[in-house]
């Protein structure tokens, strides 16, 4: 289950640093809204802080799909779907707790 959010995220590869926004999140990954998505298969480090959280997440991910910008066409949601990879048990538990908190607060 995905939950809509608006959180800032830093996406870093060996060659690129991208400031963007997470617009939805699940236990498996995030959608990063950006007009400059990275290619499918790109491995990246994600840094983000959920609201009211004392600590940031620093997680690894891989771009799974891209919704490219389409000039002169309707494309209200450009960006990339990123799947979390190489999560430690502690990161997985914290991520699941964050998602459960969102679900609880929204009454889902």
N, C-alpha and C positions, 0 to 999 in steps of 0.2 A: 504494500500500500504506500502510495506517495502522498506527501503532505506539502501544500503550497507554503512557501516561506519567502522572505526577501532578506537574505544575509549576504554580506560582502565576503568574497573569497579571493585569495591570491593563488594563482595557478603558476607553477614554476616547472620548467623543463631545463635541460642542460643549456639550451640556447635562448629560452624565452621566459619572460616574466609578464603575466597577464593579470590585471585587476579586473574583476568581474562581479557578478551577482549570482547567487544560488537562488533559483525560483521554485524548486521543489526538491524534496529529499526523501529517501527511503533507506531501509537497512542495507540495501545493495549499492546505492549510488545517488548521484545528484544530477540535476540539469543546471548547467552553467549558461546563463544568458550573456551572450557576447556577439558582437558583429564581426569578430575576428576569431572564429573557432579554430582549434588545432586539428590536424589530420587524424582520422580514425587510426587507432593503434598507438597513438602517442602516449607514453608513460609520463605522468606528472605528479608533483607533490602539491597537495591541496592544504591551504591553511585558512581556517574560518573559526569564528567564535559565535555560537548561538547566543541569543539575548539572555541575559541574566545568568550566564555561565562564567565562572571565575577563570576557566582555562580554555585555551584554544585547542582545536583539533588540528593535528598535523598528520595527514593520511596520504597514502599512495593511491593512485587511480590510473585507469586507462580509458582513453576516449573510445567509446563504443559506437557512437553514431553522431552525425553532424546535421544540423538544420541550417544550411548555408543562407547567407543573405542573398536575396534575389532582386537585383536592381529593377526598378520599374514594375514590380509585381508585389502582390500582397504577401507579406511574410511577417506576421506580428510576433513571432517567437524565434528569432535566430539564436543559435547557440550550439551546445554539445552535451550529449549524455555521457557522463563519466561513471564508470563502475569502480567501486572500491576494490583494491587488491592488497594482498599481503598485510591484512589487519592482524594485529596482535590480539590475543584474547582480551586484554584490558581495553584496547580500542573498540573491539566489537561490543563488549559489554556496555561501555560508555555510550556508544552510538545507539545501541538498542534502547538504553535508558532514556536518551534524548528523544528518540522517536516515540516511545511510550508516553513520555511527558507531553509531547505535542498532541498525541491522540487523546490523552486524558483531558487536557485543557480545552480541546475542541469538541469534546463529547462524542468522539468517534468510537 
